[in-house]
Amino acid sequence: MSTETLRRVSDEKRRRTSRGSSGRTNNRKAKSSTGRKFFNRGMGLDLPFLIIVLILMVVGLIMMFSASYPVAYYNQNGDSFYFLKRQLIFVILGIACMLVISFIDYHSLHRLSYMFLGISYFSLILVLFLPAVNNVHRWVGVGSFGIQASEISKFAIILFMAHWGSLYYDKMGTIKYGVLPAVLLFGTTAGLLVLEPHFSGIVIIFLLTLIMLFISGINVKWLGMAGIVAVIAFFIAWATGMLSYAMQRMDGWGQALEYTTKEMWNTTWQTRNSLYAIGSGGLFGLGLGNSRQKYLFLPEPQNDFIFAIVCEELGLIGAITILLIFALLVWRGITLSLRAPDRFGKLLGIGLTSQIGLQVILNILVITDWLPNTGISLPFFSYGGSSMIVLSAQMGVVLSISRQANIEKA
């Protein structure tokens, strides 16, 4: 066989090998594309964001135990670890949910937005037929575990607004695609929350709706009009007596340290002791575990007013450090979301991260008497399973977005 013939045979073998290798590569790409319809096969999750969330969970668990053991000992037959044991289960479940959801392609939520919205409405209606807890209908009970319907609603509204805004981004400035859907969504949800009643939930969902409209590109004039309408609606509801429950919470607002009657003394008891706790902490605090106000002076210190105990035990320095960690979480979450490969990921990630920042701000304003005592929990700190698990799951969605974000540009 001549040299020329051997060269031709060798070239033909190389071409066949190249075609086979290319075919296998294309097949692998096709299989990978099919697999990513549900599971996320993008880049690794954002480790800094995960670490920040875990730090908040751990610090929150420690502070919740420190704030709760006197109340637990007194109310749970001497079991000082009652709230800690339950919250630890919630934290473990929350971390598991967060990690599992981080592996799910967030695009699958695009087509599930209507389903989650339906679940939200169903849960808001269901609680109205369930037994009241402390004279309000807010929880759907599953065994010894109860989930607040409003927690589902927060996520459902963020998800739906992200879905809607990504589809009609260029039309969000119009009444048909921008204003009307938002009014219907918020109006129906708020109407059901009034029946519970749950006015702090209405405030949070109203602000979340405005945030989602703003980042979706709606004209700012509509947001201004929404604010005016909200003020008018408040005064109408107040004049007609619809806000009787809320007005009870507003009694004594801003007067915690200026009480003049015994009735006002009792009304402002929780807020006043919150201010005492914050003030007695000073710059460096009394030390972890050394709070005085948690010994039955500050009611339910493990819940909405837990940050007052944080200020008392860790002082101004410790409190500011924790707030900076929350700020870092919000900054990192928004940064990751802006690098998402599509508008849906951007809107969804920013909305979910903004909810954390919004609740932190409102909680701080409540415990310092800048807002009425409306029962707004502090994310990852306040005792409660539904809030912990739902917020953890939402952080899992942000981590899913981070897998496809352009981390290399960080």
Buried (B, 14 or more C-beta within 10 A) or exposed (E): EEEEEEEEEEEEEEEEEEEEEEEEEEEEEEEEEEEBEEEBEBEEBBEBBBEBBBBBBEBBBBBBBBBBBBBBBEEBEEEBBBBBEBBBBBBEBBBBBBBEBBBBBBBBBBEEBEEBBEBBBEBBEEBEEBEEEEEEBBBBEEEEBBBBBBBBBBBBBBBBBBBBBBBBBEEBBBEEBBBEBBBEBBEBBBEBBBEBBBBBBBBBBBBBBBBBBBBBBBBEEBBEEBEEEBEEEEEEBBEEEBBEBBBEBBEBBEBBEEBEEEEBEEBBBBBBBBBBBBEBBEEEBBEEEEBBBBEEBBEBBBBBBBBBBBBBBBBBEBBEEBBEBBEBBBEBBBBBBEBBEBBBBBBBBBBBBBBBBBBBBBBBBBBBBEBBBBBBBBBBBBBBBBBBBBBBBBBBBBBBBBBBBEBEEE
